[in-house]
Structure formats: structure tokens, C-alpha cells
Amino acid sequence: MNQKFQNKSFQITRRSFLAKCTVAVAATGLPLWVIRQDAALAAEAATNAPGMPSPNDRPGIALIGCGGQGTGDAMNASGYGDILALCDVNQQHLNNAVRRFSMDGKTPDKYTDFRKVMERDDIHIIVQATPDHWHTLINIAAATAKKDVYGEKPLTLTIDEGKHVVKAVRENKIVFQTGTQQRSDRRFRLACELVRNGRIGKLQEVDVWVPGGLRAGPFQTGQVPPPTLNFDYWLGQAPQVEYMHERCDNTFRWWWDYAGGPVTDWGAHHNDIARWGIGQDGPISVEATVITPPIPGGYTTPSEYSATLMWANDVKQVVRTTLDDSPFGQILKPDGQRNGIKFIGSDAWIWVNRDGISASKDEILTDPLPDNAIRLEVSRNHMGNFMDCVRSRKDPVAKVEDGHRSAVVGHLIIVALRSGKKFTWDPAKEIFTGEGAAEGNTYLAREMRKPYNYDFAG
Ligand SMILES: NC(=O)c1ccc[n+]([C@@H]2O[C@H](COP(=O)([O-])OP(=O)(O)OC[C@H]3O[C@@H](n4cnc5c(N)ncnc54)[C@H](O)[C@@H]3O)[C@@H](O)[C@H]2O)c1
């Protein structure tokens, strides 16, 4: 245990503690009892922490997928270990990342094939932020090579992939954190804890609002891939198609071949919180409607849609795209009509998003939960929680099963959108049942382009 860190926690006087709490209340909009409880939990966590690694004991880290999110994730990870390797199929992104992560006279090694990274004994952790269609094969390769993984959301491209990733993580006993970082934000945890403890009465409905997707096209044909990009390896398991830069720039998310559009982009975050609050593995039915269809020859995922999922105990979940017109829709208004989640109970409601938390009555938030209340796992820092677990070998706050089950919610919506049908789902067996099941089950997996398959690198 790190003595310096531990002592510091207990040097806080009562007066300075209260002053800090008051400042925190103002800054976060959270009630005082939550801030106090959090401070106490932080002190306890510091006491029980597995200990900070010495400078000679920092894990070796490799980043696979050096785009916008990967670079940010690796910056966070670099506070806990050393970035020894960088991998990307796009030389330009790779070189940018090398410049970014070269420090103190040390330059990370460059790779264009992730399989080579897995061969290194001095790499203990993989941070992976490739486009969604590459997540599974790289996660399985990392698990097989016994590397711990911080893997971006959504965990998978299909429901079948999730089953394979969970198996690989468990069989190889690696630590896996899904990049659904809202689980490490105390506002989302508070909302879910209050719902789980019946603070709004019986939960009846969860309204999820996600930003709409991009709608554009038709795109120019006959484009030539830049010499810095290995387009065939970028495509991986996805169908062979003509190159368009609109596929590969971080707009990959608006194509069914590589991702789930606005269903699994922000949806991976908000459906995860909805499921955390509902407290069940998965829904039992799904139906969905395309509101704004794509333009032929352009992005293939619909920019606007709505979906309704039923969960056991008559809980209804409604997922809708916001009317926000910005491409990534980060307009956060706490009015229940914008990007965020509203839990509606028989007695009251709670609204939460990255900007704050509010409720139909003040006391829903301000009355402390009793000591015997149901508590959810506490994490204050998503990467920090992962690194703690790498040392303790415990499961992080967004363990692989949660990454999988929350991604399934989005995948079910995608099946309903693409087929135009309503389905019944068995969350335990993870198959469609009843009318139309045979058609629904054809969407569980996708055929991978040769030579890609689950054993490609694992
Ligand atoms: N947690 C969050 O809040 C959050 C935010 C943004 C993105 N994401 C997720 O992060 C992932 C990446 O998104 P982005 O916006 O950074 O995309 P991006 O296009 O900027 O980056 C993806 C990178 O992966 C590289 N790549 C593709 N195939 C590869 C392969 N086989 N091997 C190595 N590198 C490969 C690409 O060349 C690119 O540099 C997505 O899954 C996305 O959903 C998460």
C-alpha cells in the first residue's frame, strides 16, 4: 500500500472536508450526502488500494487504433504505465501517435499488424480503439495472448461476437474494461442506485435520447485510397468494397458494414446506463422504426429512428434520436428531450446526462439512501478503475459481460430496424423466440470475409 497516498486521505480536517464538499456540490450539482459518501468511499478505497506501481513496475501498454478516441484513451493510460507500442493500418495516424507519445528520449515502436504486438512479452495491456468491426478479433487475440484490455464501446458488431469475446476473456482470465465510461460518473451511478432502491416508485419507463447520425451522400465513386492506408486490412472482416474516404475517416460509424450508426454510437453509453438502472440482463421484445432513411449511395445507417423495448416486470424502454442538428449532437439540455436518460417511475422521475442530474421532486435527490440500500459498484475514473483491477485481478466496473449485454440492446434495435419486424427475445439464451424468430436469428452473426474468422489471430 502506498503510505504517502494513504496518509494524505486522513489529513483532511473536518472543516476543510466540509468546505471541499460544499465546493463540490456547487460544481457537480450533486447533493451533499452523495459528495460526503463519495469522499468516505474514496478514503476507504485508498486504504484498500493494491498500491501504486513503482517506476520499475509500470505495465507495458500498446495502443491499437491510433485515431481520435484511441489517442485520448492512451493518454489516460500513460498515467499508469508506459506506452511501448503503437499500431494502426493508417501510417499517418500512426506517425501522429508516435510524435504524441514520444517522451523523455523514448519512442514507442510502430506496428501495422496487431498480431505482432501480441507476440511481445513486455506488453501487458492493450488499449484498443479501432472501428467497431475490428473490436472482436483484436480483443480475442489479446485475451489469447493473456493481455489485459481496455476496449472501446460498443463491445461488438454482432450478438454472436459478444459470446465469443466473453468466452475468450473468461477462459484466459484477463481483466477487461469496456469503454463505457459513464459507469464511472457518479451522476449516472446515483441515478441508477436511486432507481434500483425504488426512490421513484415502481420503474415503469426509461426514455433514452441519443444524438442522431449523419445523413449524407451520394459519395463520389472511383476514389483511390491514400498510399498511407492499408485499406484491405482496414476492411478486415467487412465486405470487399470500393474505397471511399467517407468509410474510413471516423465516419465509419454511419455504415452498417462497420458499426451501428446512432444506435450503437451514443446508444452504447445510454443503453448501458438504462440497463444498469433497470438491473436486468436484457429486454424481452423489440420493435423499431426508421424515421429518416439514408440517402442512396451515402451512409447506410438511418440518421433518425425510434425503438421500443419491453423488459420483464412491464418496464418499457423507448430509445429516440434527438432533434439536435449537430452531427454528434452534444447539446445537453436537461429537459427530457435531449441527449440523456429519463427514468420514469410510478411516483416520480429522474433525468440524467453528462451535464447533470435532476428529478421531479428535490427530495428524491437530497434525501440520503439508507445504510442498507442496494449499492452499485463505485468507480471514479474509468481508466484508473481498470488499472486498479489489473493489479487486484478483480472485475472492473464495465466488465466484459456488461459490455456484451449492453451492446446487445443496440444490436436488437438494429435487427428490428433492418428487418422492419417486431421480435421476442430470450435474454438468457440470447436468441429470438416466437413469431419471426427464424428470420431474427439470421442476424445474430455475420459472415466474415475470408481469411477473417474468430481464430484469425487468437
Ligand atoms: N468511449 C467513448 O466515449 C468513445 C468516443 C469516441 C469513439 N469511441 C469508440 O472508439 C472507437 C474508435 O473511434 P474513433 O472515433 O477514434 O475512430 P477513428 O477512425 O478516429 O480511429 C480508428 C483508428 O483505427 C485504425 N484501424 C482500423 N483498422 C485497424 C486495424 N486492423 N489495426 C489497427 N488499427 C486499425 C484506423 O486507421 C483509425 O486510425 C470506436 O469503436 C468508437 O465507437 C468511444
The ligand as an ORCA input file, in Angstrom:
! r2SCAN-3c Opt
* xyz 0 1
  N     -15.924      5.928    -25.138
  C     -16.224      6.963    -25.896
  O     -16.798      7.961    -25.431
  C     -15.883      6.934    -27.365
  C     -15.823      8.141    -28.099
  C     -15.467      8.072    -29.444
  C     -15.207      6.841    -30.050
  N     -15.318      5.694    -29.305
  C     -15.074      4.381    -29.951
  O     -13.698      4.280    -30.291
  C     -13.531      3.551    -31.500
  C     -12.705      4.376    -32.469
  O     -13.402      5.576    -32.778
  P     -12.636      6.872    -33.330
  O     -13.604      7.968    -33.350
  O     -11.365      7.044    -32.582
  O     -12.322      6.402    -34.836
  P     -11.074      6.770    -35.765
  O     -11.450      6.416    -37.149
  O     -10.623      8.152    -35.453
  O      -9.922      5.772    -35.241
  C      -9.889      4.404    -35.556
  C      -8.449      4.035    -35.886
  O      -8.338      2.605    -36.005
  C      -7.476      2.350    -37.120
  N      -7.649      0.966    -37.578
  C      -8.600      0.448    -38.386
  N      -8.390     -0.878    -38.542
  C      -7.297     -1.199    -37.816
  C      -6.583     -2.403    -37.578
  N      -6.938     -3.578    -38.128
  N      -5.481     -2.364    -36.789
  C      -5.072     -1.196    -36.226
  N      -5.710     -0.019    -36.417
  C      -6.814     -0.022    -37.197
  C      -7.873      3.412    -38.135
  O      -6.913      3.551    -39.160
  C      -8.001      4.634    -37.226
  O      -6.760      5.280    -37.054
  C     -14.937      3.238    -31.995
  O     -15.273      1.910    -31.659
  C     -15.827      4.205    -31.246
  O     -17.123      3.701    -31.005
  C     -15.621      5.729    -27.991
*
